[in-house]
């Protein structure tokens, strides 16, 4: 008996489920439009808040980044990142990565995709690539809109440092790019959690909520000072290390450690997702 497997003429596994097709599918979904609208509206909400409240002001003679929000468009963009990095920017990453495989399973379309036939690794790779790309786009959208809105409201100028000094506009833009890149890398852990959970459940909200919940648990544990140096192994411990980049003399050690921790966790979680899905009995 022949053991050879016949393959349809012209079939190439690498051409199944093109990224363009998956990207268009995801962009047309309502949750993508809603998430984009929320991130685009946030800077205008802050503008209104500052207009109504008379602008931020120092408290107890201590000036923070928030207190410099109205100094320039660059400061306003930095403040938007500061108020969003802890939670708001976690949501799109969890949403886009956790709603990938689980949503197909909930629609009972996953088995038909695999029967197309789309190899399992190819399916996951396409969905993960698009999910991470959309997560990055969400993180870029917020500071870009904030920079434009802040410049219109407060003018184009240097980035004022709360501790004293300023960064010229060119340097400030470079540092903001570094900041966005670091925030994206730091959120890869949430993305890895959401993606792994998405391969384990048929409930998209379960994957998204589980990733957000575990991220919150990490933030809570980081607040427990009794853990001492054990907190250094928590991704949440380094989530605001990007603040060292918006200084006259930037300090990179915290961002390097945070990047290493986040990438390690994320790679392990992505590997678990691919390994588990390759052995999963897909019935939905």
C-alpha positions in Angstrom: 0.0 0.0 0.0 1.4 3.4 -0.9 2.1 5.7 2.0 2.4 8.8 -0.2 0.0 11.6 0.5 -1.4 13.4 -2.6 -1.4 17.1 -2.6 -3.6 19.2 -4.8 -1.9 20.8 -7.7 -0.8 24.4 -6.9 -1.4 24.1 -3.1 1.2 25.9 -1.0 0.7 26.0 2.8 2.5 29.3 3.0 -0.1 31.0 0.9 -3.2 30.0 2.9 -5.0 32.6 5.0 -3.0 35.6 3.7 -2.2 38.4 6.1 -4.1 40.8 3.9 -7.3 38.8 4.1 -7.1 38.4 7.9 -6.3 42.1 8.4 -9.3 43.2 6.4 -11.5 40.8 8.3 -10.3 42.2 11.7 -10.5 45.8 10.6 -14.2 45.4 9.6 -15.2 44.1 13.0 -17.2 46.4 15.3 -14.9 45.9 18.3 -12.0 47.2 16.2 -13.8 50.4 15.3 -15.0 50.9 18.9 -11.6 50.5 20.3 -10.1 52.9 17.8 -12.8 55.5 18.6 -12.1 55.2 22.3 -8.4 55.8 21.9 -8.9 58.6 19.5 -11.4 60.4 21.8 -9.3 60.1 25.0 -7.0 63.1 24.2 -10.0 65.3 23.6 -11.6 64.2 26.9 -8.4 65.3 28.6 -8.4 68.6 26.7 -11.9 69.3 27.9 -11.0 68.3 31.5 -8.1 70.7 31.6 -10.2 73.5 30.0 -12.9 73.0 32.6 -10.6 72.5 35.5 -8.2 75.3 34.6 -5.3 73.1 33.8 -3.1 70.8 36.0 -1.2 72.2 38.8 1.5 71.1 41.2 0.5 69.8 44.6 2.5 70.0 47.8 5.1 72.0 45.7 5.9 68.8 43.8 5.7 68.9 40.0 4.9 65.7 38.1 4.6 64.9 34.5 0.9 65.4 34.7 1.5 69.0 35.9 3.3 69.8 32.6 0.5 68.5 30.4 -0.4 71.9 29.0 3.2 73.0 28.4 3.3 71.8 24.8 1.9 69.3 22.4 4.8 66.9 23.2 4.0 67.1 27.0 0.3 66.5 26.3 1.2 63.3 24.3 3.5 62.1 27.1 0.8 62.6 29.7 -1.7 60.6 27.5 0.7 57.7 27.5 1.3 58.0 31.2 -2.4 57.9 32.1 -3.1 55.1 29.6 -0.2 52.7 29.9 -1.3 51.1 33.2 -4.7 49.9 32.0 -6.3 51.5 28.9 -3.5 50.3 26.5 -3.8 46.8 28.1 -7.4 46.4 26.8 -6.7 46.6 23.0 -3.8 44.1 23.3 -5.9 41.7 25.3 -8.9 42.2 22.9 -7.0 41.8 19.7 -4.9 38.8 20.8 -7.6 37.1 22.9 -10.4 37.4 20.4 -8.4 35.7 17.6 -8.8 31.9 17.8 -11.6 31.9 20.4 -13.9 34.0 18.2 -13.5 31.5 15.3 -14.4 28.7 17.7 -17.4 30.5 19.0 -18.7 31.1 15.5 -18.0 27.3 14.7 -15.8 28.4 11.8 -12.5 27.2 13.2 -12.8 23.7 11.9 -13.7 24.9 8.5 -10.7 27.2 8.3 -8.5 24.2 9.2 -10.3 22.1 6.6 -9.6 24.7 3.8 -6.9 23.4 4.4 -5.0 25.9 6.5 -2.1 24.4 8.6 -2.6 25.1 12.3 0.8 26.8 12.6 0.0 29.0 9.6 -3.4 29.9 11.1 -2.0 30.9 14.4 0.9 32.8 12.9 -1.4 34.8 10.6 -3.8 35.7 13.4 -1.0 36.5 15.9 0.8 38.7 13.4 -2.4 40.7 12.6 -3.3 40.9 16.3 0.1 42.3 17.3 0.1 44.7 14.3 -3.3 46.1 15.4 -2.2 46.3 19.0 0.8 48.4 17.9 -1.4 50.5 15.7 -3.7 51.2 18.7 -0.7 52.3 20.8 0.5 54.6 18.0 -2.9 56.1 17.4 -3.2 57.5 20.9 0.0 59.6 21.1 -0.4 60.7 17.4 -3.9 62.1 18.1 -2.7 63.5 21.4 0.3 65.2 19.8 -1.9 66.8 17.1 -4.6 67.9 19.6 -2.1 69.1 22.1 -0.2 71.1 19.5 -3.4 72.7 18.4 -4.3 73.6 21.9 -1.0 74.4 23.6 1.4 75.0 20.7 4.4 73.2 19.3 7.4 73.3 21.7 9.9 71.4 23.6 9.1 68.7 26.1 9.3 70.2 29.6 10.8 67.8 32.1 9.2 67.9 35.6 12.5 67.7 37.3 13.9 70.6 35.3 15.2 71.2 31.8 13.6 70.4 28.5 14.0 68.3 25.4 14.0 70.0 22.0 11.1 69.0 19.7 13.3 66.7 17.6 14.7 64.8 20.5 11.3 64.8 22.2 9.7 63.1 19.2 12.5 60.5 19.1 12.0 59.8 22.8 8.2 59.4 22.4 8.8 56.9 19.6 11.1 54.9 22.0 8.4 55.2 24.7 5.7 53.8 22.5 8.0 50.9 21.4 8.8 50.1 25.0 5.1 50.2 26.0 4.3 47.8 23.2 7.0 45.4 24.2 5.9 45.5 27.9 2.4 44.6 26.8 3.5 41.5 24.9 3.0 39.6 28.1 -0.7 40.5 28.1 -0.8 39.6 24.5 0.8 36.3 25.1 -1.6 35.5 27.9 -4.6 36.4 25.8 -3.4 34.5 22.8 -2.6 31.4 24.8 -6.1 31.5 26.5 -7.7 32.1 23.1 -6.4 28.7 22.0 -7.8 27.0 25.2 -11.3 28.3 25.2 -14.3 28.9 22.8 -15.3 32.0 24.8 -13.6 35.2 23.5 -14.6 37.2 26.6 -13.0 34.5 28.7 -9.7 34.9 27.0 -9.8 38.7 27.0 -11.0 38.9 30.6 -8.6 36.3 31.8 -5.6 38.2 30.3 -6.8 41.5 31.7 -7.4 39.9 35.1 -4.0 38.3 35.3 -2.4 41.6 34.3 -4.2 43.3 37.1 -3.1 40.6 39.5 0.5 41.3 38.4 0.1 45.0 39.1 -1.3 44.2 42.6 1.6 41.9 43.4 4.0 44.5 42.3 2.5 46.9 44.9 3.3 44.4 47.6 6.6 45.7 48.8 7.1 42.8 51.1 8.0 40.7 48.0 11.2 42.6 47.8 13.4 41.7 44.9 10.9 39.1 43.7 9.0 42.0 42.1 11.9 42.4 39.7 10.6 39.2 37.9 7.1 40.8 37.4 6.6 42.5 34.0 4.4 45.0 35.8 7.4 46.2 37.9 9.0 47.7 34.8 5.9 49.0 32.9 6.8 52.7 33.7 10.5 52.3 33.1 9.9 54.4 29.9 9.8 57.5 32.1 13.6 57.2 32.3 13.7 57.9 28.5 12.1 61.3 28.7 14.9 62.8 30.8 17.7 65.1 29.7 20.1 62.2 30.4 18.1 59.0 29.8 18.7 55.9 31.8 18.3 52.7 29.8 18.9 50.0 32.4 15.3 49.7 33.6 14.0 49.5 30.0 16.5 46.9 29.1 15.5 44.7 32.1 11.8 45.3 31.4 12.3 44.3 27.8 14.1 41.1 28.7 11.5 40.1 31.2 8.6 40.8 28.9 10.1 39.1 25.9 10.9 36.0 28.0 7.3 35.7 29.3 5.8 36.4 25.9 7.9 33.9 24.0 7.0 31.2 26.5 3.3 32.0 26.3 3.4 32.1 22.5 5.2 28.7 22.4 2.6 27.2 24.7 -0.2 28.5 22.5 1.4 26.9 19.3 2.2 23.7 21.1 -1.2 23.3 22.7 -3.1 24.2 19.5 -1.1 21.7 17.4 -2.4 18.9 19.6 -5.9 20.2 20.3 -8.9 18.3 19.1 -10.8 21.0 17.2 -14.5 20.3 17.1 -16.0 23.8 16.9 
